[in-house]
Amino acid sequence: MDDTTTATLIRQFYAAGIYPDWWKLEPLTSHAAWAAAIAAITDHDPHTRGIVVLGLDAPEQALADSFRIAAAFPLVRGFAVGRTIFGQVARDWLADGIDDDAAVGRMADRYGALCAVWDRARAEGTKP
């Protein structure tokens, strides 16, 4: 994969006649990759609602790094990172390593931390 892979795939979806209201994209790691993906979307669909960043069970720091880049692009509206929030917690809970209260607390803490990272990135308004 390189900085154009996601953009190429997006263009292939549009060529096939698929116009999603929302795009759920992996946490891209460079400004160039985000810019290319967004250009592929805006070149084909000025009415898309936007993009959310997927978590893919990525480590919190990897997501934070991607959020800092992605938040500079207005078309990226937020994130959908379920497994990142509950993946390890669920594994621990299912193995009887933690109880219900600990599981809920850990998930709430992870979600809150990711929200804070996103909010800081948006507030900083880092320019692409």
CNS distance restraints for C-alpha pairs under 8 A (distance, minus, plus):
assign (resid   1 and name CA) (resid   5 and name CA) 5.71 0.50 0.50
assign (resid   2 and name CA) (resid  33 and name CA) 7.59 0.50 0.50
assign (resid   3 and name CA) (resid   7 and name CA) 8.00 0.50 0.50
assign (resid   3 and name CA) (resid  30 and name CA) 7.25 0.50 0.50
assign (resid   3 and name CA) (resid  32 and name CA) 5.95 0.50 0.50
assign (resid   3 and name CA) (resid  33 and name CA) 4.10 0.50 0.50
assign (resid   3 and name CA) (resid  34 and name CA) 7.86 0.50 0.50
assign (resid   3 and name CA) (resid  36 and name CA) 7.22 0.50 0.50
assign (resid   4 and name CA) (resid   8 and name CA) 6.05 0.50 0.50
assign (resid   4 and name CA) (resid  33 and name CA) 6.06 0.50 0.50
assign (resid   4 and name CA) (resid  36 and name CA) 6.23 0.50 0.50
assign (resid   4 and name CA) (resid  37 and name CA) 7.43 0.50 0.50
assign (resid   5 and name CA) (resid   9 and name CA) 6.38 0.50 0.50
assign (resid   6 and name CA) (resid  10 and name CA) 6.17 0.50 0.50
assign (resid   6 and name CA) (resid  33 and name CA) 7.48 0.50 0.50
assign (resid   6 and name CA) (resid  36 and name CA) 7.92 0.50 0.50
assign (resid   6 and name CA) (resid  37 and name CA) 5.97 0.50 0.50
assign (resid   7 and name CA) (resid  11 and name CA) 6.20 0.50 0.50
assign (resid   7 and name CA) (resid  33 and name CA) 7.68 0.50 0.50
assign (resid   7 and name CA) (resid  36 and name CA) 5.55 0.50 0.50
assign (resid   7 and name CA) (resid  37 and name CA) 4.21 0.50 0.50
assign (resid   7 and name CA) (resid  38 and name CA) 7.59 0.50 0.50
assign (resid   7 and name CA) (resid  39 and name CA) 7.72 0.50 0.50
assign (resid   7 and name CA) (resid  40 and name CA) 5.50 0.50 0.50
assign (resid   7 and name CA) (resid  41 and name CA) 7.99 0.50 0.50
assign (resid   8 and name CA) (resid  12 and name CA) 6.32 0.50 0.50
assign (resid   8 and name CA) (resid  37 and name CA) 7.98 0.50 0.50
assign (resid   8 and name CA) (resid  40 and name CA) 7.67 0.50 0.50
assign (resid   9 and name CA) (resid  13 and name CA) 6.39 0.50 0.50
assign (resid  10 and name CA) (resid  14 and name CA) 6.47 0.50 0.50
assign (resid  10 and name CA) (resid  37 and name CA) 7.13 0.50 0.50
assign (resid  10 and name CA) (resid  40 and name CA) 6.34 0.50 0.50
assign (resid  10 and name CA) (resid  41 and name CA) 6.91 0.50 0.50
assign (resid  11 and name CA) (resid  15 and name CA) 6.10 0.50 0.50
assign (resid  11 and name CA) (resid  40 and name CA) 5.92 0.50 0.50
assign (resid  11 and name CA) (resid  41 and name CA) 7.54 0.50 0.50
assign (resid  11 and name CA) (resid  44 and name CA) 7.97 0.50 0.50
assign (resid  12 and name CA) (resid  16 and name CA) 6.20 0.50 0.50
assign (resid  13 and name CA) (resid  17 and name CA) 6.53 0.50 0.50
assign (resid  13 and name CA) (resid  18 and name CA) 5.28 0.50 0.50
assign (resid  13 and name CA) (resid  19 and name CA) 7.37 0.50 0.50
assign (resid  14 and name CA) (resid  18 and name CA) 5.09 0.50 0.50
assign (resid  14 and name CA) (resid  19 and name CA) 6.02 0.50 0.50
assign (resid  14 and name CA) (resid  44 and name CA) 6.95 0.50 0.50
assign (resid  19 and name CA) (resid  45 and name CA) 7.29 0.50 0.50
assign (resid  19 and name CA) (resid  48 and name CA) 7.87 0.50 0.50
assign (resid  20 and name CA) (resid  48 and name CA) 6.97 0.50 0.50
assign (resid  21 and name CA) (resid  47 and name CA) 7.85 0.50 0.50
assign (resid  21 and name CA) (resid  48 and name CA) 5.06 0.50 0.50
assign (resid  21 and name CA) (resid  49 and name CA) 5.43 0.50 0.50
assign (resid  21 and name CA) (resid  50 and name CA) 7.28 0.50 0.50
assign (resid  22 and name CA) (resid  48 and name CA) 6.34 0.50 0.50
assign (resid  22 and name CA) (resid  49 and name CA) 5.50 0.50 0.50
assign (resid  22 and name CA) (resid  50 and name CA) 5.28 0.50 0.50
assign (resid  22 and name CA) (resid  51 and name CA) 5.70 0.50 0.50
assign (resid  22 and name CA) (resid  52 and name CA) 7.51 0.50 0.50
assign (resid  23 and name CA) (resid  50 and name CA) 6.31 0.50 0.50
assign (resid  23 and name CA) (resid  51 and name CA) 4.59 0.50 0.50
assign (resid  23 and name CA) (resid  52 and name CA) 6.33 0.50 0.50
assign (resid  24 and name CA) (resid  51 and name CA) 5.71 0.50 0.50
assign (resid  24 and name CA) (resid  52 and name CA) 4.94 0.50 0.50
assign (resid  24 and name CA) (resid  53 and name CA) 5.78 0.50 0.50
assign (resid  24 and name CA) (resid  54 and name CA) 5.98 0.50 0.50
assign (resid  24 and name CA) (resid  80 and name CA) 7.83 0.50 0.50
assign (resid  25 and name CA) (resid  51 and name CA) 6.91 0.50 0.50
assign (resid  25 and name CA) (resid  52 and name CA) 6.39 0.50 0.50
assign (resid  25 and name CA) (resid  53 and name CA) 5.16 0.50 0.50
assign (resid  25 and name CA) (resid  54 and name CA) 5.60 0.50 0.50
assign (resid  26 and name CA) (resid  53 and name CA) 5.81 0.50 0.50
assign (resid  26 and name CA) (resid  54 and name CA) 4.94 0.50 0.50
assign (resid  26 and name CA) (resid  55 and name CA) 6.75 0.50 0.50
assign (resid  26 and name CA) (resid  56 and name CA) 7.14 0.50 0.50
assign (resid  27 and name CA) (resid  53 and name CA) 5.71 0.50 0.50
assign (resid  27 and name CA) (resid  54 and name CA) 6.10 0.50 0.50
assign (resid  27 and name CA) (resid  55 and name CA) 6.64 0.50 0.50
assign (resid  27 and name CA) (resid  62 and name CA) 7.98 0.50 0.50
assign (resid  27 and name CA) (resid  63 and name CA) 6.41 0.50 0.50
assign (resid  27 and name CA) (resid  66 and name CA) 5.50 0.50 0.50
assign (resid  27 and name CA) (resid  67 and name CA) 7.62 0.50 0.50
assign (resid  28 and name CA) (resid  33 and name CA) 6.28 0.50 0.50
assign (resid  28 and name CA) (resid  34 and name CA) 6.38 0.50 0.50
assign (resid  28 and name CA) (resid  66 and name CA) 5.94 0.50 0.50
assign (resid  28 and name CA) (resid  70 and name CA) 7.91 0.50 0.50
assign (resid  29 and name CA) (resid  33 and name CA) 7.02 0.50 0.50
assign (resid  29 and name CA) (resid  34 and name CA) 7.92 0.50 0.50
assign (resid  29 and name CA) (resid  65 and name CA) 7.26 0.50 0.50
assign (resid  29 and name CA) (resid  66 and name CA) 5.41 0.50 0.50
assign (resid  29 and name CA) (resid  69 and name CA) 7.63 0.50 0.50
assign (resid  30 and name CA) (resid  34 and name CA) 6.48 0.50 0.50
assign (resid  30 and name CA) (resid  66 and name CA) 7.52 0.50 0.50
assign (resid  30 and name CA) (resid  69 and name CA) 6.90 0.50 0.50
assign (resid  31 and name CA) (resid  35 and name CA) 6.00 0.50 0.50
assign (resid  31 and name CA) (resid  69 and name CA) 6.06 0.50 0.50
assign (resid  31 and name CA) (resid  70 and name CA) 7.65 0.50 0.50
assign (resid  31 and name CA) (resid 128 and name CA) 6.35 0.50 0.50
assign (resid  32 and name CA) (resid  36 and name CA) 6.03 0.50 0.50
assign (resid  33 and name CA) (resid  37 and name CA) 6.17 0.50 0.50
assign (resid  34 and name CA) (resid  38 and name CA) 6.07 0.50 0.50
assign (resid  34 and name CA) (resid  69 and name CA) 7.80 0.50 0.50
assign (resid  34 and name CA) (resid  70 and name CA) 6.63 0.50 0.50
assign (resid  35 and name CA) (resid  39 and name CA) 6.04 0.50 0.50
assign (resid  35 and name CA) (resid 128 and name CA) 7.96 0.50 0.50
assign (resid  36 and name CA) (resid  40 and name CA) 6.19 0.50 0.50
assign (resid  37 and name CA) (resid  41 and name CA) 6.45 0.50 0.50
assign (resid  38 and name CA) (resid  42 and name CA) 6.09 0.50 0.50
assign (resid  38 and name CA) (resid  75 and name CA) 7.40 0.50 0.50
assign (resid  39 and name CA) (resid  43 and name CA) 5.73 0.50 0.50
assign (resid  40 and name CA) (resid  44 and name CA) 6.63 0.50 0.50
assign (resid  41 and name CA) (resid  45 and name CA) 5.83 0.50 0.50
assign (resid  41 and name CA) (resid  46 and name CA) 7.68 0.50 0.50
assign (resid  41 and name CA) (resid  48 and name CA) 7.77 0.50 0.50
assign (resid  42 and name CA) (resid  46 and name CA) 5.28 0.50 0.50
assign (resid  42 and name CA) (resid  48 and name CA) 7.91 0.50 0.50
assign (resid  49 and name CA) (resid  75 and name CA) 7.82 0.50 0.50
assign (resid  50 and name CA) (resid  75 and name CA) 4.98 0.50 0.50
assign (resid  50 and name CA) (resid  76 and name CA) 5.83 0.50 0.50
assign (resid  50 and name CA) (resid  77 and name CA) 6.13 0.50 0.50
assign (resid  51 and name CA) (resid  75 and name CA) 6.05 0.50 0.50
assign (resid  51 and name CA) (resid  76 and name CA) 4.57 0.50 0.50
assign (resid  51 and name CA) (resid  77 and name CA) 5.77 0.50 0.50
assign (resid  51 and name CA) (resid  78 and name CA) 7.20 0.50 0.50
assign (resid  52 and name CA) (resid  76 and name CA) 5.85 0.50 0.50
assign (resid  52 and name CA) (resid  77 and name CA) 5.75 0.50 0.50
assign (resid  52 and name CA) (resid  78 and name CA) 4.92 0.50 0.50
assign (resid  52 and name CA) (resid  79 and name CA) 4.58 0.50 0.50
assign (resid  52 and name CA) (resid  80 and name CA) 6.22 0.50 0.50
assign (resid  53 and name CA) (resid  67 and name CA) 7.92 0.50 0.50
assign (resid  53 and name CA) (resid  76 and name CA) 7.49 0.50 0.50
assign (resid  53 and name CA) (resid  78 and name CA) 6.36 0.50 0.50
assign (resid  53 and name CA) (resid  79 and name CA) 4.38 0.50 0.50
assign (resid  53 and name CA) (resid  80 and name CA) 5.97 0.50 0.50
assign (resid  53 and name CA) (resid  81 and name CA) 7.46 0.50 0.50
assign (resid  54 and name CA) (resid  79 and name CA) 6.01 0.50 0.50
assign (resid  54 and name CA) (resid  80 and name CA) 5.10 0.50 0.50
assign (resid  54 and name CA) (resid  81 and name CA) 5.29 0.50 0.50
assign (resid  55 and name CA) (resid  63 and name CA) 6.79 0.50 0.50
assign (resid  55 and name CA) (resid  79 and name CA) 7.61 0.50 0.50
assign (resid  55 and name CA) (resid  80 and name CA) 6.50 0.50 0.50
assign (resid  55 and name CA) (resid  81 and name CA) 4.13 0.50 0.50
assign (resid  55 and name CA) (resid  82 and name CA) 6.98 0.50 0.50
assign (resid  55 and name CA) (resid  83 and name CA) 6.85 0.50 0.50
assign (resid  55 and name CA) (resid  84 and name CA) 5.74 0.50 0.50
assign (resid  56 and name CA) (resid  81 and name CA) 6.85 0.50 0.50
assign (resid  56 and name CA) (resid  83 and name CA) 6.48 0.50 0.50
assign (resid  56 and name CA) (resid  84 and name CA) 6.70 0.50 0.50
assign (resid  57 and name CA) (resid  81 and name CA) 7.30 0.50 0.50
assign (resid  57 and name CA) (resid  82 and name CA) 7.72 0.50 0.50
assign (resid  57 and name CA) (resid  83 and name CA) 4.85 0.50 0.50
assign (resid  57 and name CA) (resid  84 and name CA) 4.15 0.50 0.50
assign (resid  57 and name CA) (resid  85 and name CA) 7.82 0.50 0.50
assign (resid  57 and name CA) (resid  87 and name CA) 6.67 0.50 0.50
assign (resid  58 and name CA) (resid  62 and name CA) 6.41 0.50 0.50
assign (resid  58 and name CA) (resid  63 and name CA) 6.55 0.50 0.50
assign (resid  58 and name CA) (resid  84 and name CA) 5.97 0.50 0.50
assign (resid  59 and name CA) (resid  63 and name CA) 6.54 0.50 0.50
assign (resid  59 and name CA) (resid  84 and name CA) 7.01 0.50 0.50
assign (resid  60 and name CA) (resid  64 and name CA) 6.12 0.50 0.50
assign (resid  60 and name CA) (resid  84 and name CA) 7.27 0.50 0.50
assign (resid  60 and name CA) (resid 114 and name CA) 7.46 0.50 0.50
assign (resid  61 and name CA) (resid  65 and name CA) 6.17 0.50 0.50
assign (resid  62 and name CA) (resid  66 and name CA) 6.36 0.50 0.50
assign (resid  63 and name CA) (resid  67 and name CA) 5.95 0.50 0.50
assign (resid  64 and name CA) (resid  68 and name CA) 6.22 0.50 0.50
assign (resid  64 and name CA) (resid 114 and name CA) 7.23 0.50 0.50
assign (resid  64 and name CA) (resid 117 and name CA) 6.18 0.50 0.50
assign (resid  64 and name CA) (resid 118 and name CA) 7.52 0.50 0.50
assign (resid  65 and name CA) (resid  69 and name CA) 6.82 0.50 0.50
assign (resid  66 and name CA) (resid  70 and name CA) 5.99 0.50 0.50
assign (resid  67 and name CA) (resid  71 and name CA) 5.63 0.50 0.50
assign (resid  67 and name CA) (resid 117 and name CA) 7.36 0.50 0.50
assign (resid  67 and name CA) (resid 118 and name CA) 6.02 0.50 0.50
assign (resid  67 and name CA) (resid 121 and name CA) 6.74 0.50 0.50
assign (resid  68 and name CA) (resid  72 and name CA) 7.20 0.50 0.50
assign (resid  68 and name CA) (resid 117 and name CA) 7.84 0.50 0.50
assign (resid  68 and name CA) (resid 118 and name CA) 7.28 0.50 0.50
assign (resid  68 and name CA) (resid 121 and name CA) 5.04 0.50 0.50
assign (resid  68 and name CA) (resid 122 and name CA) 7.87 0.50 0.50
assign (resid  68 and name CA) (resid 126 and name CA) 7.49 0.50 0.50
assign (resid  69 and name CA) (resid  73 and name CA) 7.84 0.50 0.50
assign (resid  69 and name CA) (resid 121 and name CA) 7.95 0.50 0.50
assign (resid  69 and name CA) (resid 126 and name CA) 7.42 0.50 0.50
assign (resid  69 and name CA) (resid 128 and name CA) 7.32 0.50 0.50
assign (resid  70 and name CA) (resid  76 and name CA) 6.29 0.50 0.50
assign (resid  71 and name CA) (resid  76 and name CA) 6.32 0.50 0.50
assign (resid  71 and name CA) (resid  77 and name CA) 7.69 0.50 0.50
assign (resid  71 and name CA) (resid  78 and name CA) 7.83 0.50 0.50
assign (resid  71 and name CA) (resid 118 and name CA) 7.07 0.50 0.50
assign (resid  71 and name CA) (resid 121 and name CA) 5.78 0.50 0.50
assign (resid  71 and name CA) (resid 122 and name CA) 5.26 0.50 0.50
assign (resid  71 and name CA) (resid 125 and name CA) 7.32 0.50 0.50
assign (resid  71 and name CA) (resid 126 and name CA) 7.54 0.50 0.50
assign (resid  72 and name CA) (resid 121 and name CA) 7.49 0.50 0.50
assign (resid  72 and name CA) (resid 122 and name CA) 6.65 0.50 0.50
assign (resid  72 and name CA) (resid 125 and name CA) 5.62 0.50 0.50
assign (resid  72 and name CA) (resid 126 and name CA) 5.17 0.50 0.50
assign (resid  72 and name CA) (resid 127 and name CA) 5.59 0.50 0.50
assign (resid  72 and name CA) (resid 128 and name CA) 5.91 0.50 0.50
assign (resid  73 and name CA) (resid 128 and name CA) 7.06 0.50 0.50
assign (resid  78 and name CA) (resid 118 and name CA) 7.50 0.50 0.50
assign (resid  81 and name CA) (resid  85 and name CA) 6.45 0.50 0.50
assign (resid  82 and name CA) (resid  86 and name CA) 6.12 0.50 0.50
assign (resid  82 and name CA) (resid  87 and name CA) 7.56 0.50 0.50
assign (resid  83 and name CA) (resid  87 and name CA) 4.46 0.50 0.50
assign (resid  83 and name CA) (resid  88 and name CA) 7.92 0.50 0.50
assign (resid  84 and name CA) (resid  88 and name CA) 7.73 0.50 0.50
assign (resid  85 and name CA) (resid  89 and name CA) 7.66 0.50 0.50
assign (resid  85 and name CA) (resid 107 and name CA) 5.52 0.50 0.50
assign (resid  85 and name CA) (resid 110 and name CA) 5.65 0.50 0.50
assign (resid  85 and name CA) (resid 111 and name CA) 6.01 0.50 0.50
assign (resid  86 and name CA) (resid  90 and name CA) 5.66 0.50 0.50
assign (resid  86 and name CA) (resid 107 and name CA) 5.83 0.50 0.50
assign (resid  87 and name CA) (resid  91 and name CA) 6.40 0.50 0.50
assign (resid  88 and name CA) (resid  92 and name CA) 6.14 0.50 0.50
assign (resid  89 and name CA) (resid  93 and name CA) 6.04 0.50 0.50
assign (resid  89 and name CA) (resid 103 and name CA) 5.88 0.50 0.50
assign (resid  89 and name CA) (resid 106 and name CA) 6.99 0.50 0.50
assign (resid  89 and name CA) (resid 107 and name CA) 6.98 0.50 0.50
assign (resid  90 and name CA) (resid  94 and name CA) 5.90 0.50 0.50
assign (resid  90 and name CA) (resid 103 and name CA) 7.41 0.50 0.50
assign (resid  91 and name CA) (resid  95 and name CA) 6.19 0.50 0.50
assign (resid  92 and name CA) (resid  96 and name CA) 6.40 0.50 0.50
assign (resid  92 and name CA) (resid  97 and name CA) 4.97 0.50 0.50
assign (resid  92 and name CA) (resid  98 and name CA) 6.02 0.50 0.50
assign (resid  93 and name CA) (resid  97 and name CA) 5.51 0.50 0.50
assign (resid  93 and name CA) (resid  98 and name CA) 4.99 0.50 0.50
assign (resid  93 and name CA) (resid  99 and name CA) 6.32 0.50 0.50
assign (resid  93 and name CA) (resid 100 and name CA) 7.38 0.50 0.50
assign (resid  93 and name CA) (resid 103 and name CA) 6.59 0.50 0.50
assign (resid  98 and name CA) (resid 102 and name CA) 5.92 0.50 0.50
assign (resid  98 and name CA) (resid 103 and name CA) 6.43 0.50 0.50
assign (resid  99 and name CA) (resid 103 and name CA) 6.22 0.50 0.50
assign (resid 100 and name CA) (resid 104 and name CA) 6.20 0.50 0.50
assign (resid 101 and name CA) (resid 105 and name CA) 6.08 0.50 0.50
assign (resid 102 and name CA) (resid 106 and name CA) 6.05 0.50 0.50
assign (resid 103 and name CA) (resid 107 and name CA) 6.19 0.50 0.50
assign (resid 104 and name CA) (resid 108 and name CA) 6.07 0.50 0.50
assign (resid 105 and name CA) (resid 109 and name CA) 6.08 0.50 0.50
assign (resid 106 and name CA) (resid 110 and name CA) 6.18 0.50 0.50
assign (resid 107 and name CA) (resid 111 and name CA) 6.11 0.50 0.50
assign (resid 108 and name CA) (resid 112 and name CA) 5.98 0.50 0.50
assign (resid 109 and name CA) (resid 113 and name CA) 6.07 0.50 0.50
assign (resid 110 and name CA) (resid 114 and name CA) 6.24 0.50 0.50
assign (resid 111 and name CA) (resid 115 and name CA) 6.13 0.50 0.50
assign (resid 112 and name CA) (resid 116 and name CA) 6.15 0.50 0.50
assign (resid 113 and name CA) (resid 117 and name CA) 6.31 0.50 0.50
assign (resid 114 and name CA) (resid 118 and name CA) 6.20 0.50 0.50
assign (resid 115 and name CA) (resid 119 and name CA) 6.00 0.50 0.50
assign (resid 116 and name CA) (resid 120 and name CA) 6.05 0.50 0.50
assign (resid 117 and name CA) (resid 121 and name CA) 6.14 0.50 0.50
assign (resid 118 and name CA) (resid 122 and name CA) 6.18 0.50 0.50
assign (resid 119 and name CA) (resid 123 and name CA) 6.06 0.50 0.50
assign (resid 120 and name CA) (resid 124 and name CA) 6.02 0.50 0.50
assign (resid 121 and name CA) (resid 125 and name CA) 6.46 0.50 0.50
assign (resid 121 and name CA) (resid 126 and name CA) 7.09 0.50 0.50
assign (resid 122 and name CA) (resid 126 and name CA) 7.58 0.50 0.50
